Amino acid sequence: MRTDHSKDRTTRPATPIRRLTAVGIGLAAVGAIALSGPQPMPALRLAAAAQAVTAPAEGAYWHTRTLWKGTYSHQLGRGKNRYWVEQQSVAERWTALDGRTWRGYRDLGVRPKSAADERAWRRDGSPTTWTRTANGMTASLSAQPDKGRLFLNLGAKGAPLIGFDLVDRMLSYEQAQALPTDPAGLKTWIDKASRDPNSGVSDDTRESYVRGQLVGILSDAPVKEVRAAAYEALPTIPGVRSLGKVEDPRGRTGQGFLIDLAWGKGSGGSQQKHVIAATERLIVDTGTMTPLASEVKYGGEPVPAKTSTSTSVTLQIGWTDGKPSVPALP
């Protein structure tokens, strides 16, 4: 299936990690606990007018480029020649100082997951395209990369979404600069944002919500001091354990964290049948205070054991003058 990780997030799950709706492994239950779209900034002591606003000298856009890899949700092949395949994609995002955001996405195709899967794939005739029908929907898979696409981030009514997407709010650059830069203050600010009537966050999910938003700030906040506050706040949250210095899949060294995640029946008032648990292994570059890589392992129903891991590796992050364009192949 060509899973579109690039679609505009006009809804956001009240889960500990905001990327879960884009991992492409068939987690349909996540949509049942979605929030409303990004909201205007509530009056939470941002004090933007009292703080001097300085445009970054490093570039015109806050830019991220990420390589994602995950296992397709069902085995392919016929008879005894059944095999798992991995999906890969590259996604990019550019946010200008005026708040306009462009997103680029390119599907890199699928490949057999393991040596055993490759042998079964070859016995199956080494197909390069697949068509699968499930739940009344037909999906296609291909071993070849697609041409990719680039689009302006639009809201439900077709108008551009303006702002930096932080803590389920669209913030101006001035407001992003005015976010608390001390760990305790940032946690308090996120907690207050979660108590907004439109947030959809319940008392029993508030702690995991704060934890998830701190993780999101590390990649989404264009202000290093705010990212540093999120980094320092993370190990003070229950369910977060420090791993010390570790290497990411590309051999880069950073500070590792193991983060417990869980949501499901009864979460946020939901009456879901299943509980999904996950553990994220997050690696942070302490020089830039940005993520190097993240690996999420899922457990519980309805996630099959064979499809339980996805990884995301940061290829580029920071300010750039490079204009938005269709993502190049990695």
C-alpha positions in Angstrom: 0.0 0.0 0.0 1.2 3.5 -0.8 0.7 4.9 2.6 0.6 8.7 2.5 2.6 10.0 5.4 2.5 13.5 4.0 -1.2 14.2 4.4 -1.9 17.4 6.4 -2.6 16.6 10.0 -5.9 18.3 10.4 -6.6 15.9 13.3 -4.2 15.0 16.0 -4.4 12.0 18.4 -4.2 12.6 22.1 -1.4 10.1 22.4 2.1 10.3 23.9 3.7 10.4 20.4 2.4 12.5 17.6 3.9 10.5 14.8 1.9 7.4 15.4 -0.8 8.3 12.8 1.8 8.3 10.1 3.7 5.1 10.6 1.8 3.1 8.0 1.2 -0.2 9.8 -2.5 -0.2 9.9 -3.2 1.3 13.3 -6.8 2.2 12.6 -7.6 2.5 16.3 -5.6 5.7 16.5 -8.2 7.6 14.5 -10.8 6.9 17.0 -9.1 9.2 19.6 -8.3 12.1 17.3 -8.6 15.7 18.4 -9.9 18.6 16.5 -7.4 20.4 14.2 -4.7 22.9 15.3 -6.3 25.6 17.3 -5.6 29.3 17.7 -3.2 30.1 20.5 -4.9 30.3 23.9 -3.9 33.0 26.4 -1.4 31.0 28.4 1.0 33.7 29.5 3.0 33.7 26.3 4.0 37.3 26.7 5.1 37.6 23.1 4.8 41.4 23.1 7.2 41.6 26.0 10.0 39.7 24.2 12.2 41.0 21.4 11.7 39.0 18.2 14.9 38.1 16.3 14.7 36.6 12.9 17.1 33.7 12.5 20.3 34.5 10.5 20.7 30.8 9.4 18.0 30.7 6.7 14.5 31.5 5.5 12.8 28.2 6.4 12.7 25.8 9.4 13.4 22.5 7.5 13.2 18.9 8.4 14.0 15.9 6.2 13.3 12.4 7.6 13.7 8.9 6.3 10.9 6.5 7.6 10.9 2.7 7.5 8.2 0.3 8.7 6.8 -3.2 8.0 3.7 -3.5 5.8 0.7 -4.7 7.9 0.1 -8.0 6.0 2.2 -10.8 4.5 2.4 -10.9 0.7 2.9 -13.9 -1.6 0.9 -17.1 -2.2 0.7 -20.5 -0.6 3.9 -21.4 1.3 5.7 -18.5 -0.3 4.6 -15.8 2.2 6.8 -13.0 3.1 6.9 -9.6 4.9 8.0 -6.4 3.1 9.3 -3.1 4.5 7.9 0.2 3.3 10.2 3.3 3.1 9.6 6.9 2.4 11.2 10.3 2.8 9.3 13.3 4.0 10.3 17.0 4.2 8.8 20.1 5.7 9.6 23.8 5.3 8.0 26.5 7.5 8.7 30.1 6.6 8.8 32.9 9.1 5.4 34.0 8.1 4.1 30.6 9.1 3.4 29.1 5.6 4.4 25.5 5.5 5.2 23.2 2.5 5.4 19.5 2.8 7.2 17.1 0.5 6.8 13.3 0.3 8.3 10.5 -1.7 7.5 6.8 -1.5 10.7 4.8 -1.9 9.0 1.5 -2.6 9.0 -1.8 -0.7 11.5 -4.6 -0.3 11.6 -8.0 1.5 12.2 -7.5 5.2 14.7 -10.3 5.8 16.8 -12.8 4.0 14.2 -15.4 4.6 11.5 -13.1 3.2 13.6 -12.4 0.1 13.9 -16.2 -0.5 10.1 -16.6 -0.3 9.7 -13.5 -2.5 12.0 -15.1 -5.2 10.0 -18.4 -5.0 6.9 -16.3 -5.5 8.3 -15.1 -8.8 10.0 -11.9 -7.6 7.0 -9.6 -8.2 7.6 -5.8 -8.2 4.0 -4.8 -7.9 1.1 -6.0 -5.7 -2.6 -5.3 -5.4 -4.5 -6.1 -2.3 -8.1 -5.7 -1.3 -9.1 -5.5 2.4 -12.1 -4.0 4.1 -13.7 -3.1 0.7 -10.6 -1.0 -0.3 -8.0 -1.9 -3.0 -4.4 -0.8 -2.3 -1.3 -1.0 -4.4 2.3 -1.7 -3.5 5.4 -1.1 -5.7 9.1 -1.9 -5.4 9.9 1.3 -7.3 10.1 4.8 -5.9 7.4 7.2 -7.0 7.9 10.7 -8.4 7.1 12.4 -5.1 5.0 15.5 -4.5 5.1 18.9 -2.9 2.2 20.8 -1.5 1.3 23.8 0.6 -0.1 22.9 4.0 -3.9 23.7 3.8 -6.7 23.6 6.4 -10.1 22.1 6.1 -11.5 25.0 4.1 -8.6 25.2 1.6 -6.8 28.2 3.2 -3.2 27.9 4.1 -2.5 26.8 7.7 -0.3 29.6 9.2 2.1 29.0 12.0 4.6 26.6 13.6 2.7 23.4 14.6 3.5 23.2 18.3 1.5 21.6 21.2 -1.5 21.2 18.9 -1.5 24.9 18.2 -0.4 27.0 15.2 2.1 29.5 16.7 3.6 32.5 15.0 7.4 32.7 15.1 7.0 35.4 17.8 4.9 33.1 19.9 7.4 30.3 19.4 10.2 32.5 20.6 8.1 33.4 23.7 7.6 29.8 24.9 9.2 29.0 28.3 12.9 28.2 28.1 13.1 26.5 31.5 12.0 22.8 31.9 9.5 23.4 34.7 7.9 26.4 33.0 7.6 24.5 29.7 5.9 21.5 31.3 3.5 23.8 33.1 2.7 25.6 29.9 1.9 22.3 28.1 -0.1 21.1 31.0 -2.2 24.3 30.8 -2.6 24.0 27.1 -3.9 20.4 27.7 -6.7 21.8 29.9 -8.1 24.0 27.2 -11.7 22.9 26.6 -10.9 22.1 22.9 -7.8 20.0 23.6 -9.7 16.7 24.2 -7.1 15.6 26.8 -8.5 13.8 29.8 -7.1 13.6 33.3 -5.9 10.1 32.8 -4.0 10.9 29.5 -2.6 14.3 30.6 0.8 13.0 31.7 1.4 11.1 28.5 0.2 14.1 26.5 2.8 16.3 28.1 5.5 13.7 27.5 4.5 13.4 23.8 4.5 17.1 23.3 8.0 17.5 24.7 9.1 14.9 22.2 7.4 16.8 19.4 9.0 20.1 20.4 12.5 18.7 19.8 11.8 18.6 16.1 9.1 21.2 15.6 10.3 24.2 17.7 12.4 26.6 15.7 14.0 28.0 18.9 17.0 26.1 20.3 16.4 27.3 23.9 12.9 25.9 23.8 14.1 22.6 22.5 16.8 22.5 25.2 14.1 23.0 27.8 12.1 20.1 26.3 15.2 17.9 26.4 15.9 18.7 30.0 12.2 18.2 31.0 11.9 14.7 29.4 13.8 12.7 32.0 11.7 14.3 34.8 8.5 12.7 33.4 7.5 9.3 34.6 7.9 6.6 31.9 11.1 8.2 30.5 14.5 6.5 31.1 17.9 7.7 30.2 20.1 5.4 28.1 23.2 7.5 28.1 25.2 7.9 25.0 24.1 5.6 22.1 24.4 5.4 18.3 21.7 5.9 15.8 21.3 3.7 12.7 23.8 5.9 10.8 26.5 5.7 13.5 25.9 9.2 14.9 26.2 9.5 18.7 23.5 11.2 20.9 21.7 10.9 24.2 19.2 8.1 24.3 15.9 7.8 26.0 13.5 5.0 26.4 9.9 6.2 26.5 6.9 4.1 27.5 3.7 4.8 25.6 0.2 3.3 25.9 -3.3 4.2 25.0 -6.5 2.3 24.3 -9.8 1.4 26.0 -11.1 4.2 28.2 -8.3 6.6 27.1 -9.7 10.1 26.8 -13.2 8.8 27.2 -12.9 6.4 24.3 -14.5 2.9 24.5 -11.9 1.2 22.2 -11.8 -2.6 22.4 -8.1 -2.9 22.2 -5.1 -1.4 24.1 -2.0 -0.6 22.1 1.3 -0.3 23.9 4.5 1.1 22.5 8.0 1.9 23.5 10.0 4.6 21.8 13.8 4.6 21.7 14.7 8.3 21.0 18.2 9.6 20.3 18.9 13.3 20.6 21.8 15.4 19.3 22.7 17.4 22.4 24.5 20.0 20.3 21.5 21.1 18.3 18.9 19.7 20.7 17.1 17.9 17.8 16.3 14.2 17.2 18.7 12.0 15.4 16.5 8.9 15.2 13.5 7.3 16.7 12.5 3.6 16.9 9.0 2.7 18.0 8.1 -0.8 19.0 4.4 -1.7 19.2 2.7 -4.4 21.2 -0.8 -5.5 22.1 -3.8 -5.9 19.9 -4.5 -5.3 17.0 -0.8 -5.0 16.0 0.7 -8.2 14.7 4.1 -9.1 16.2 5.7 -9.2 12.8 4.7 -5.6 12.1 5.7 -4.1 15.4 8.6 -1.8 14.6 9.1 1.4 12.7 12.1 3.7 12.5 12.5 7.4 11.6 16.0 8.8 10.9 16.5 12.6 10.7 18.6 13.4 7.6 18.4 17.2 7.9 17.0 19.6 10.4 17.5 23.3 11.0 17.2 26.6 9.2 17.8 26.7 5.4 17.6 29.0 2.4 16.8 26.1 0.2 13.4 26.5 -1.3 10.7 23.8 -1.0 10.9 21.1 -3.6 9.9 17.5 -4.3 12.2 15.3 -2.1 15.2 13.9 -3.8 16.0 10.2 -3.3 18.2 9.6 -0.2 
